[in-house]
Amino acid sequence: MLKKPPKAYEQMIKKEQDDLVVAYMPALRAMAFKLKEKLPSSIDVNDLISTGVEEMIKLSRRYDKEQNDNFWGFARKRVNGSMLDYLRSLDVMSRNNRKIIKSIDNLIDEYYQEYESEPDDEYLAKKLDLDIEKVREVRTAHAISYTLPLDEQIELYNEDNTLEKIEKDELLEKINEILEDLKERDQLIIQLYYYEELNLKEISEILQISESRISQIHKKLLKKIRERLS
């Protein structure tokens, strides 16, 4: 029968694991702040950091330095995934919210065509006969959904079981085919946002288009991709 390791040994191992978490806290914080750049102000970066720390502690208990010579290389994707899971847990795009955001998009399009600027939340709330806090809640939820991978964002918009019929690898291949058919500017927006991981402000400076307009183009691109998949 195996004996339980001495308490001193257990404490030494735990300290090594805790030291790993402390050593890579700067990397975790940098990841959280980079993710926060794509989120509305109502999302607290400290919640992302706390979520990442919890995951990193769990991973430190499983880490085997004989198999992985770099802890952050072992943990990075899982820590990022835990933050995205936290955002998903906020139930950002319920069916009702999707309906409201479509109405908001239509109103913004109409307003932009006439005034070449985006209406404020008060205007949208009045037009839709909604409480202004509800409008802000839905727009915040929509902004959060931008942080998810492209295939998962399309799934949020999908109201049938189209995506359930397509394996993930095949889905990504189809998305790439669809992107090739888009206009050059639209392809560039997708590339800068998802592959170069720039935020709306940075894309706005590159393309010389307002952030609100890029946001509108982004929404239309997702809708177009979803319709093509369907």
Protein Blocks (a to p, Z undefined) as FASTA:
>chain_A
ZZdddfklmmmmmmmmmmmmmmmmmmmmmmmmmmmmmpcfklcfklmmmmmmmmmmmmmm
mpcfklpmbfklmmmmmmmmmmmmmmmmnomagfklmmmmmmmmmmmmmmmmmnopacdf
klmmmmnopafklmmmmmmmmmmmmmpcfklmmmmmpcbfklmmpcfklmmmmmmmmmmm
pcfklmmmmmmmmmnopafklmmmmnopafklmmmmmmmmmmmmmmmmZZ
